[in-house]
């Protein structure tokens, strides 16, 4: 192997030994080249990595000095995979003796670095063995790497999903909740299961001290480490930006406490290796048993969230088992009332659409309309989605609402062939195959109709499961619709989202726009976001524009579209029944 560190070997070694080493190294390099693989030796004690010469071709990198240490190599690995990879190699749980313990991994690699923007990315398969030193920690790792080519998407999927479809690592939020709901409504509830929500307590401090990329690494590593301490049939998903949800099967009384203490200890007692060095993290957990402590999906999620909130209020990492109390009962009662309220509105067709204009920045003519949701109460009063949708999303009901909004939106689009529309979907829907099927069915292969629809996904949805979102966006665009990221800039993965998602538009979060005439920092941030999108050929929308001065400033920054009460408030359409009448009348 090519050494890129100072060697302690005697430079006056006998010629025959040097010749033998040369032949061995040359033979190894030739074998690696023929098989499109590169080999390495990572000395973790000295933190040096020696590579076979063909690593340049495998990784697409010329300067091996960029990858001759563990942290240096880690900086070129996707932040979602870097800490997982490190943890996989050095975790004591994986290595119980001096006999080499095998490891296998697949990860995304950026030859030009994570922050290279439009730089190339490749997927790498890695296999190797680790060996412990006298102090019981991993001292050496020997492995090979190969660049995945050809049907790499299929291979990557096969790596993370086994033959039965049960994911080896994390599942999507939609899939976990669907699994939980199916169990709850099943008539064969002969065994309890446990449901947990796990939150990273000190993520904000990690982001502030080490940067958001390192925060990403820590979150991903925590998910991977939790998975190591779960049984094979248990499942875990990324529930939100800093939370995981876990379903524990065959969870009898007492098992919940045992499992959560194991999870708390797994994170507390061992630091997480990141590109910036070791980081300490702590978690808190809320949980309950189903069906003993929850008889519906809405109730299970709401109750577990309440338990997690209590755990987070403590000054240390802890587990809180849900216990109904007076205050908690009031919250539960309110949530159930909202759930019943939403179901009644859906069943009685009292869901209404409102349209808000979005104008061209250059001439302020209406370009398209955003569809907003309203509910008409039985007494005729109207309430906006902001009053009920956050709870609906927590209770898992947002998918039902998204189905109805999609139906009404396409119904209206058919009645107005010159109107272009943009509609929001929730995080639960982003990745819902049934919603995609419904969209396909309603479009009925009408290209002109599809071209007039924009689907908005929130940045929060992107954070929850980037891989699922990438596939979701791809399928929506294959149907002919456009895709936008809403609330852009609100999360810490904005630039990463732009790079990974083939979106047509970003809508800049209104919190950056509301006070932009007076806030210099907001001006700098918004101007840079718009410039980045323009360079990438992505259109932009500035939300919450309140006056002409702000509009003129944003126009000078190069924004594509403007939205806000200054250009028009949301206007209600007719009820669903009247829309249906209009449709049948037009058909007649």
C-alpha positions as CSV (number, residue, x, y, z in Angstrom):
1,X,0.0,0.0,0.0
2,X,1.0,3.6,-0.5
3,X,2.0,5.1,2.8
4,X,1.2,8.7,3.4
5,X,2.6,9.0,6.9
6,X,6.0,9.0,8.5
7,X,7.0,5.3,8.8
8,X,9.0,3.9,11.7
9,X,10.4,1.1,9.5
10,X,14.2,0.8,9.2
11,X,15.2,2.4,6.0
12,X,18.2,0.1,5.7
13,X,16.1,-3.1,5.5
14,X,17.6,-5.8,3.4
15,X,17.1,-5.6,-0.3
16,X,15.3,-8.9,-0.6
17,X,12.7,-7.8,2.0
18,X,12.1,-4.6,0.2
19,X,11.8,-6.6,-3.1
20,X,9.3,-9.0,-1.5
21,X,7.2,-6.1,-0.1
22,X,7.2,-4.4,-3.5
23,X,6.0,-7.6,-5.2
24,X,3.3,-8.1,-2.6
25,X,2.2,-4.5,-2.9
26,X,2.2,-4.6,-6.7
27,X,0.3,-7.8,-6.7
28,X,-2.3,-6.5,-4.3
29,X,-2.7,-3.3,-6.3
30,X,-3.1,-5.2,-9.6
31,X,-5.8,-7.5,-8.0
32,X,-7.6,-4.5,-6.7
33,X,-7.5,-2.7,-10.0
34,X,-8.8,-5.7,-11.9
35,X,-11.7,-6.1,-9.5
36,X,-12.5,-2.3,-9.4
37,X,-11.7,-2.2,-5.7
38,X,-9.2,-0.3,-3.5
39,X,-7.8,-1.6,-0.2
40,X,-6.8,0.3,2.9
41,X,-5.3,-0.1,6.4
42,X,-6.6,2.4,9.0
43,X,-4.4,2.6,12.1
44,X,-6.9,4.2,14.6
45,X,-4.3,4.7,17.3
46,X,-2.1,6.8,15.1
47,X,-5.1,7.9,13.0
48,X,-3.4,7.2,9.7
49,X,-4.8,5.5,6.6
50,X,-2.7,3.8,3.9
51,X,-4.3,3.1,0.6
52,X,-3.6,1.1,-2.6
53,X,-2.7,3.4,-5.4
54,X,-5.9,2.8,-7.4
55,X,-7.9,4.6,-4.7
56,X,-7.6,7.7,-6.8
57,X,-9.7,6.1,-9.6
58,X,-12.2,4.5,-7.2
59,X,-13.0,7.7,-5.3
60,X,-12.3,10.1,-8.1
61,X,-9.8,12.0,-6.0
62,X,-6.3,13.1,-6.9
63,X,-4.8,14.3,-3.6
64,X,-4.6,11.3,-1.2
65,X,-3.6,13.8,1.4
66,X,-7.3,14.6,1.7
67,X,-8.1,11.1,2.9
68,X,-5.1,10.0,4.9
69,X,-6.8,10.3,8.3
70,X,-10.1,9.2,9.7
71,X,-11.5,12.8,10.2
72,X,-10.3,13.9,6.8
73,X,-12.0,11.0,5.1
74,X,-15.1,11.6,7.2
75,X,-15.5,15.1,5.9
76,X,-16.0,13.8,2.4
77,X,-18.7,11.3,3.5
78,X,-22.4,12.5,3.5
79,X,-23.2,13.9,7.0
80,X,-26.1,11.4,7.2
81,X,-23.6,8.5,6.8
82,X,-20.3,9.6,8.3
83,X,-21.0,9.1,12.0
84,X,-22.9,5.8,11.3
85,X,-19.9,4.5,9.4
86,X,-17.5,5.5,12.2
87,X,-19.8,4.0,14.9
88,X,-20.1,0.8,12.9
89,X,-16.3,0.3,12.9
90,X,-15.4,1.3,16.4
91,X,-18.4,0.3,18.5
92,X,-17.5,-2.1,21.3
93,X,-20.8,-3.9,20.7
94,X,-19.5,-5.0,17.3
95,X,-16.1,-6.2,18.5
96,X,-15.9,-8.5,21.5
97,X,-12.4,-10.0,21.0
98,X,-9.2,-9.7,19.1
99,X,-10.4,-11.9,16.3
100,X,-11.2,-9.7,13.4
101,X,-14.8,-8.6,13.4
102,X,-16.4,-8.0,10.0
103,X,-18.2,-4.8,9.0
104,X,-20.1,-3.8,5.8
105,X,-21.4,-0.4,4.9
106,X,-22.8,1.6,2.0
107,X,-22.4,5.4,2.0
108,X,-22.5,8.5,-0.2
109,X,-19.1,10.1,-0.9
110,X,-18.3,13.6,-2.2
111,X,-14.8,13.8,-3.8
112,X,-14.9,17.6,-3.7
113,X,-16.4,17.8,-0.2
114,X,-19.9,18.1,1.3
115,X,-20.1,21.8,0.7
116,X,-19.1,21.6,-3.0
117,X,-22.6,22.4,-4.2
118,X,-22.8,20.9,-7.6
119,X,-19.9,18.6,-7.1
120,X,-20.0,15.0,-8.1
121,X,-21.3,12.4,-5.6
122,X,-20.8,8.6,-5.7
123,X,-22.0,5.7,-3.7
124,X,-19.3,3.5,-2.1
125,X,-19.6,-0.1,-0.8
126,X,-17.2,-0.9,2.0
127,X,-16.3,-4.2,3.6
128,X,-13.6,-4.9,6.2
129,X,-12.5,-6.3,9.5
130,X,-11.5,-4.6,12.8
131,X,-9.0,-5.7,15.4
132,X,-8.8,-4.7,19.1
133,X,-5.7,-3.5,20.8
134,X,-4.5,-4.4,24.3
135,X,-6.7,-1.7,25.9
136,X,-9.9,-3.3,24.4
137,X,-10.5,-0.6,21.8
138,X,-10.3,-0.9,18.0
139,X,-6.8,-0.4,16.9
140,X,-6.7,-1.5,13.2
141,X,-9.3,-1.7,10.4
142,X,-8.5,-3.4,7.1
143,X,-11.0,-3.0,4.3
144,X,-11.8,-2.6,0.7
145,X,-14.0,0.0,-1.1
146,X,-15.7,-0.2,-4.5
147,X,-17.7,2.5,-6.3
148,X,-21.3,1.4,-7.1
149,X,-22.1,1.8,-10.7
150,X,-24.8,0.6,-13.1
151,X,-27.9,-0.4,-11.1
152,X,-26.6,1.4,-8.0
153,X,-30.1,2.5,-6.9
154,X,-31.3,-1.1,-6.9
155,X,-28.1,-2.3,-5.0
156,X,-28.4,0.5,-2.4
157,X,-32.1,-0.5,-1.8
158,X,-31.1,-4.1,-1.5
159,X,-28.5,-3.2,1.1
160,X,-30.9,-1.4,3.3
161,X,-33.9,-3.7,2.8
162,X,-34.0,-7.4,3.3
163,X,-35.9,-9.9,1.1
164,X,-39.2,-9.6,3.1
165,X,-39.2,-5.9,2.7
166,X,-38.4,-5.2,6.4
167,X,-35.7,-2.6,6.5
168,X,-32.5,-3.4,8.2
169,X,-32.0,0.1,9.4
170,X,-34.6,2.9,9.6
171,X,-38.1,2.7,8.0
172,X,-40.1,5.7,6.8
173,X,-42.3,7.5,9.2
174,X,-45.3,6.7,7.0
175,X,-44.5,3.0,7.1
176,X,-44.0,2.8,10.9
177,X,-47.3,4.7,11.6
178,X,-49.1,2.5,9.1
179,X,-47.6,-0.6,10.8
180,X,-48.7,0.7,14.2
181,X,-52.2,1.6,13.0
182,X,-52.7,-1.8,11.5
183,X,-51.8,-3.4,14.8
184,X,-54.1,-1.2,16.7
185,X,-57.1,-2.0,14.5
186,X,-56.3,-5.7,14.3
187,X,-58.6,-8.1,16.0
188,X,-55.6,-10.2,17.0
189,X,-54.1,-8.0,19.7
190,X,-52.9,-10.9,21.8
191,X,-49.6,-9.3,22.7
192,X,-48.6,-5.9,23.8
193,X,-46.3,-3.7,21.8
194,X,-44.3,-0.7,23.0
195,X,-44.3,2.7,21.3
196,X,-41.5,5.2,22.1
197,X,-40.5,8.7,21.0
198,X,-36.8,9.5,21.5
199,X,-35.6,13.1,21.4
200,X,-32.0,14.4,21.2
201,X,-31.8,16.7,24.2
202,X,-28.7,18.7,23.4
203,X,-28.9,19.1,19.6
204,X,-29.1,22.9,19.6
205,X,-25.9,23.1,21.6
206,X,-24.2,20.7,19.2
207,X,-25.3,22.7,16.2
208,X,-24.1,26.0,17.9
209,X,-20.7,24.6,18.9
210,X,-19.9,22.2,16.0
211,X,-22.1,23.2,13.1
212,X,-25.2,21.8,11.5
213,X,-23.3,19.2,9.5
214,X,-22.0,17.7,12.7
215,X,-25.5,17.9,14.2
216,X,-26.7,15.9,11.2
217,X,-24.0,13.3,11.8
218,X,-25.0,13.0,15.5
219,X,-28.7,12.6,14.7
220,X,-27.9,9.8,12.2
221,X,-25.5,8.1,14.5
222,X,-28.0,8.1,17.4
223,X,-30.5,6.4,15.1
224,X,-28.0,3.8,14.0
225,X,-26.9,3.1,17.6
226,X,-30.5,2.8,18.8
227,X,-31.0,0.2,16.1
228,X,-28.1,-1.8,17.3
229,X,-29.8,-2.3,20.7
230,X,-33.1,-3.3,19.3
231,X,-34.3,-6.8,18.4
232,X,-34.6,-7.8,14.8
233,X,-38.4,-7.5,14.6
234,X,-38.5,-4.1,16.3
235,X,-38.6,-1.0,13.9
236,X,-37.4,2.6,14.1
237,X,-38.0,5.7,12.0
238,X,-36.9,9.3,11.9
239,X,-40.1,10.9,13.4
240,X,-39.0,14.6,13.1
241,X,-35.9,16.6,12.8
242,X,-34.5,15.5,16.2
243,X,-36.8,12.6,17.2
244,X,-37.0,8.9,16.5
245,X,-40.1,6.7,16.9
246,X,-39.7,3.0,17.9
247,X,-42.1,0.1,17.9
248,X,-41.1,-2.7,20.2
249,X,-42.9,-6.0,19.5
250,X,-43.9,-8.5,22.2
251,X,-43.4,-5.9,24.9
252,X,-44.9,-7.3,28.1
253,X,-45.2,-5.3,31.4
254,X,-41.7,-4.2,32.5
255,X,-40.1,-4.6,29.1
256,X,-40.6,-1.0,28.3
257,X,-38.5,0.2,31.2
258,X,-35.7,-2.3,30.5
259,X,-35.5,-1.4,26.8
260,X,-35.5,2.4,27.4
261,X,-32.8,2.2,30.0
262,X,-30.7,0.2,27.5
263,X,-31.2,3.0,24.9
264,X,-30.4,5.7,27.4
265,X,-27.2,4.0,28.4
266,X,-26.2,3.3,24.8
267,X,-26.2,7.0,24.0
268,X,-25.0,8.3,27.4
269,X,-22.0,6.0,28.0
270,X,-20.2,6.3,24.7
271,X,-19.3,9.4,22.7
272,X,-20.3,9.7,19.1
273,X,-17.4,9.9,16.6
274,X,-17.9,12.7,14.0
275,X,-15.9,14.4,11.4
276,X,-15.1,17.1,14.0
277,X,-14.1,14.6,16.7
278,X,-16.0,12.9,19.5
279,X,-19.3,14.5,20.6
280,X,-21.4,13.6,23.7
281,X,-25.1,13.4,23.2
282,X,-28.1,12.7,25.5
283,X,-31.6,11.7,24.8
284,X,-35.0,11.6,26.5
285,X,-37.8,9.1,25.9
286,X,-41.5,9.0,26.2
287,X,-43.5,5.9,25.7
288,X,-46.4,3.6,26.5
289,X,-47.8,0.1,25.8
290,X,-50.4,-0.7,23.2
291,X,-53.3,-1.5,23.6
292,X,-53.1,-1.2,27.4
293,X,-52.4,2.6,27.3
294,X,-53.7,3.5,23.8
295,X,-56.5,2.2,21.7
296,X,-56.1,4.4,18.6
297,X,-53.3,5.8,16.5
298,X,-54.2,9.4,17.4
299,X,-54.3,8.6,21.1
300,X,-51.1,6.7,21.1
301,X,-49.1,9.5,19.4
302,X,-50.7,12.3,21.5
303,X,-50.1,10.4,24.7
304,X,-46.5,9.5,23.9
305,X,-45.8,13.1,22.9
306,X,-47.1,14.2,26.3
307,X,-44.9,11.7,28.1
308,X,-41.8,12.9,26.1
309,X,-42.6,16.5,27.0
310,X,-42.5,15.6,30.7
311,X,-39.2,13.7,30.2
312,X,-37.6,16.7,28.4
313,X,-38.6,19.0,31.2
314,X,-36.2,17.2,33.6
315,X,-32.6,18.3,33.8
316,X,-31.2,15.0,32.8
317,X,-31.8,12.2,30.3
318,X,-34.7,10.1,31.3
319,X,-37.7,7.9,30.3
320,X,-41.3,8.8,31.1
321,X,-44.0,6.2,30.9
322,X,-47.3,7.8,30.0
323,X,-49.6,8.2,33.0
324,X,-52.9,10.0,32.5
325,X,-53.2,13.0,34.8
326,X,-55.7,15.9,35.1
327,X,-53.8,18.3,32.8
328,X,-52.8,15.6,30.4
329,X,-56.4,14.4,30.3
330,X,-57.5,17.9,29.2
331,X,-55.0,17.8,26.4
332,X,-56.0,14.4,25.4
333,X,-59.7,15.4,25.5
334,X,-58.9,18.4,23.3
335,X,-57.0,16.4,20.8
336,X,-59.8,13.8,20.5
337,X,-62.3,16.6,20.1
338,X,-60.3,18.1,17.2
339,X,-60.0,14.6,15.7
340,X,-63.8,14.2,15.8
341,X,-64.2,17.7,14.5
342,X,-61.9,17.0,11.5
343,X,-63.6,13.7,10.7
344,X,-67.0,15.4,10.8
345,X,-65.9,18.1,8.4
346,X,-64.5,15.4,6.0
347,X,-67.6,13.3,6.1
348,X,-70.0,16.2,5.8
349,X,-68.0,17.8,3.0
350,X,-67.3,21.0,4.9
351,X,-63.7,21.3,3.7
352,X,-63.2,24.4,1.6
353,X,-60.4,25.8,-0.6
354,X,-59.1,29.3,-0.6
355,X,-56.8,30.8,-3.3
356,X,-54.1,33.3,-2.7
357,X,-52.4,34.9,-5.7
358,X,-48.7,34.7,-6.4
359,X,-47.4,37.3,-8.7
360,X,-44.5,37.7,-11.1
361,X,-41.9,39.9,-9.5
362,X,-41.2,41.8,-12.7
363,X,-44.7,43.1,-13.5
364,X,-46.8,41.9,-10.5
365,X,-49.3,40.1,-12.7
366,X,-50.8,36.9,-11.2
367,X,-48.7,33.9,-12.2
368,X,-50.5,31.2,-10.2
369,X,-52.5,30.6,-7.0
370,X,-51.6,28.7,-3.8
371,X,-54.4,26.5,-2.5
372,X,-55.1,27.0,1.2
373,X,-57.5,24.9,3.4
374,X,-60.5,26.1,5.4
375,X,-63.2,24.4,7.3
376,X,-66.8,25.6,7.4
377,X,-68.4,25.1,10.8
378,X,-72.0,23.9,11.1
379,X,-73.0,27.5,11.9
380,X,-71.4,28.8,8.7
381,X,-68.3,30.3,10.3
382,X,-64.9,29.7,8.6
383,X,-61.7,28.7,10.3
384,X,-58.2,28.4,8.7
385,X,-56.0,25.4,8.6
386,X,-53.6,26.9,11.1
387,X,-56.1,26.4,13.9
388,X,-56.4,22.6,13.5
389,X,-53.8,21.2,11.1
390,X,-50.8,21.1,13.5
391,X,-52.8,18.8,15.8
392,X,-54.2,16.9,12.8
393,X,-50.6,16.2,11.7
394,X,-49.6,15.1,15.2
395,X,-52.5,12.7,15.3
396,X,-51.8,11.2,11.9
397,X,-54.9,12.6,10.3
398,X,-53.2,14.9,7.8
399,X,-53.1,12.3,5.1
400,X,-56.9,12.1,5.1
401,X,-57.0,15.9,4.7
402,X,-54.4,15.8,1.9
403,X,-56.5,13.3,0.0
404,X,-59.5,15.6,0.1
405,X,-57.5,18.7,-0.8
406,X,-56.1,16.9,-3.8
407,X,-59.5,15.9,-5.0
408,X,-60.9,19.4,-4.7
409,X,-57.8,21.0,-6.3
410,X,-57.9,18.9,-9.4
411,X,-61.7,19.3,-9.6
412,X,-61.2,23.1,-9.6
413,X,-58.3,22.9,-12.0
414,X,-60.5,21.1,-14.5
415,X,-63.1,23.8,-14.2
416,X,-60.5,26.6,-14.9
417,X,-58.2,25.4,-17.7
418,X,-56.1,28.6,-17.7
419,X,-55.3,28.6,-13.9
420,X,-52.1,27.3,-12.4
421,X,-52.3,26.0,-8.9
422,X,-49.9,25.1,-6.0
423,X,-51.0,22.9,-3.1
424,X,-49.2,21.9,0.1
425,X,-48.9,18.4,1.4
426,X,-48.0,17.3,4.9
427,X,-44.9,15.4,6.0
428,X,-46.9,12.2,6.4
429,X,-48.1,12.4,2.8
430,X,-44.6,13.0,1.5
431,X,-43.7,9.4,0.7
432,X,-47.3,8.1,0.7
433,X,-47.6,5.7,-2.3
434,X,-51.4,5.7,-2.1
435,X,-51.4,9.5,-2.5
436,X,-49.2,9.2,-5.6
437,X,-51.6,6.6,-7.0
438,X,-54.5,8.9,-6.3
439,X,-52.7,11.8,-8.1
440,X,-52.0,9.5,-11.1
441,X,-55.6,8.4,-11.2
442,X,-57.1,11.9,-11.0
443,X,-54.7,13.3,-13.6
444,X,-55.7,10.5,-16.0
445,X,-52.7,11.1,-18.3
446,X,-53.7,14.6,-19.0
447,X,-50.3,16.4,-19.5
448,X,-51.8,19.9,-19.7
449,X,-53.6,19.4,-16.4
450,X,-50.4,18.0,-14.7
451,X,-48.3,20.9,-16.0
452,X,-50.6,23.3,-14.2
453,X,-50.1,21.7,-10.8
454,X,-47.3,22.5,-8.3
455,X,-46.9,20.2,-5.2
456,X,-45.3,21.9,-2.2
457,X,-43.4,19.9,0.4
458,X,-42.1,21.4,3.6
459,X,-38.5,21.5,4.5
460,X,-39.4,19.6,7.7
461,X,-40.7,16.7,5.5
462,X,-37.4,16.6,3.7
463,X,-35.5,16.4,7.0
464,X,-37.5,13.5,8.2
465,X,-36.6,11.2,5.4
466,X,-34.5,12.6,2.6
467,X,-34.3,9.3,0.6
468,X,-38.0,8.8,0.7
469,X,-38.5,12.4,-0.3
470,X,-36.1,12.1,-3.3
471,X,-38.2,9.2,-4.6
472,X,-41.5,11.0,-3.9
473,X,-40.3,14.1,-5.9
474,X,-39.2,11.9,-8.7
475,X,-42.6,10.2,-9.0
476,X,-44.5,13.5,-8.9
477,X,-42.4,14.9,-11.6
478,X,-42.7,11.8,-13.7
479,X,-46.5,12.5,-13.7
480,X,-45.8,16.0,-15.2
481,X,-46.3,18.1,-12.1
482,X,-43.8,20.6,-10.7
483,X,-42.4,20.4,-7.1
484,X,-41.5,23.2,-4.7
485,X,-39.9,23.3,-1.2
486,X,-42.0,25.4,1.1
487,X,-40.7,27.3,4.2
488,X,-37.2,27.2,2.6
489,X,-34.5,28.3,5.1
490,X,-36.5,27.4,8.2
491,X,-34.5,24.2,8.7
492,X,-30.8,23.5,8.8
493,X,-30.7,21.3,5.7
494,X,-31.7,23.9,3.1
495,X,-28.7,23.7,0.9
496,X,-28.5,20.0,1.2
497,X,-32.2,19.8,0.1
498,X,-31.5,21.8,-3.0
499,X,-28.6,19.6,-3.9
500,X,-30.4,16.3,-3.5
501,X,-33.9,17.2,-4.7
502,X,-34.8,18.0,-8.3
503,X,-37.2,20.7,-7.4
504,X,-38.5,23.5,-9.7
505,X,-39.1,26.2,-7.0
506,X,-38.3,27.2,-3.5
507,X,-40.5,29.3,-1.3
508,X,-38.4,31.3,1.1
509,X,-39.7,31.2,4.6
510,X,-41.8,34.2,5.5
511,X,-39.9,34.9,8.7
512,X,-37.0,36.1,6.6
513,X,-39.3,38.3,4.5
514,X,-41.6,39.9,7.1
515,X,-39.1,42.4,8.4
516,X,-36.7,42.5,5.5
517,X,-36.8,46.2,4.8
518,X,-35.4,46.8,8.3
519,X,-33.3,43.7,9.0
520,X,-29.9,43.7,7.4
521,X,-29.2,40.1,8.3
522,X,-32.4,38.9,6.7
523,X,-31.4,40.9,3.6
524,X,-28.1,39.1,3.4
525,X,-29.6,35.6,3.9
526,X,-32.4,36.1,1.4
527,X,-30.2,37.6,-1.2
528,X,-27.8,34.7,-1.0
529,X,-30.6,32.1,-1.1
530,X,-32.1,33.8,-4.2
531,X,-28.6,34.0,-5.9
532,X,-28.0,30.3,-5.2
533,X,-31.3,29.3,-6.7
534,X,-30.9,31.5,-9.7
535,X,-27.5,29.9,-10.4
536,X,-29.1,26.5,-10.3
537,X,-32.0,27.5,-12.5
538,X,-34.6,27.2,-9.7
539,X,-37.4,29.7,-9.4
540,X,-38.0,31.5,-6.1
541,X,-41.1,32.8,-4.2
542,X,-40.8,35.4,-1.4
543,X,-43.7,34.9,1.1
544,X,-45.2,37.4,3.5
545,X,-44.5,40.5,1.4
546,X,-46.3,43.3,3.2
547,X,-45.4,46.5,1.2
548,X,-44.0,47.9,-2.0
549,X,-40.7,48.7,-0.5
550,X,-40.1,45.1,0.4
551,X,-41.4,44.0,-3.1
552,X,-38.9,46.4,-4.8
553,X,-36.0,45.2,-2.7
554,X,-36.8,41.5,-3.4
555,X,-37.1,42.3,-7.1
556,X,-33.6,43.8,-7.0
557,X,-32.3,40.6,-5.4
558,X,-33.6,38.6,-8.4
559,X,-36.6,36.8,-6.8
560,X,-39.0,35.2,-9.4
561,X,-42.4,35.6,-7.6
562,X,-43.9,37.5,-4.7
563,X,-46.7,36.4,-2.3
564,X,-48.4,38.2,0.6
565,X,-51.4,40.2,1.7
566,X,-50.0,43.2,-0.2
567,X,-50.9,41.4,-3.5
568,X,-54.0,39.7,-2.3
569,X,-55.5,37.8,0.6
570,X,-56.9,34.2,0.3
571,X,-60.3,34.1,-1.3
572,X,-62.7,31.3,-0.6
573,X,-64.0,29.1,-3.4
574,X,-67.5,27.7,-3.3
575,X,-68.2,24.6,-1.2
576,X,-67.4,21.1,-2.4
577,X,-71.1,20.5,-3.3
578,X,-71.2,23.6,-5.5
579,X,-67.9,22.7,-7.2
580,X,-69.4,19.2,-7.9
581,X,-72.5,20.9,-9.4
582,X,-70.3,23.1,-11.6
583,X,-68.4,20.1,-12.8
584,X,-71.5,18.1,-13.7
585,X,-73.0,21.2,-15.3
586,X,-69.9,21.7,-17.4
587,X,-70.0,18.0,-18.4
588,X,-73.6,18.4,-19.5
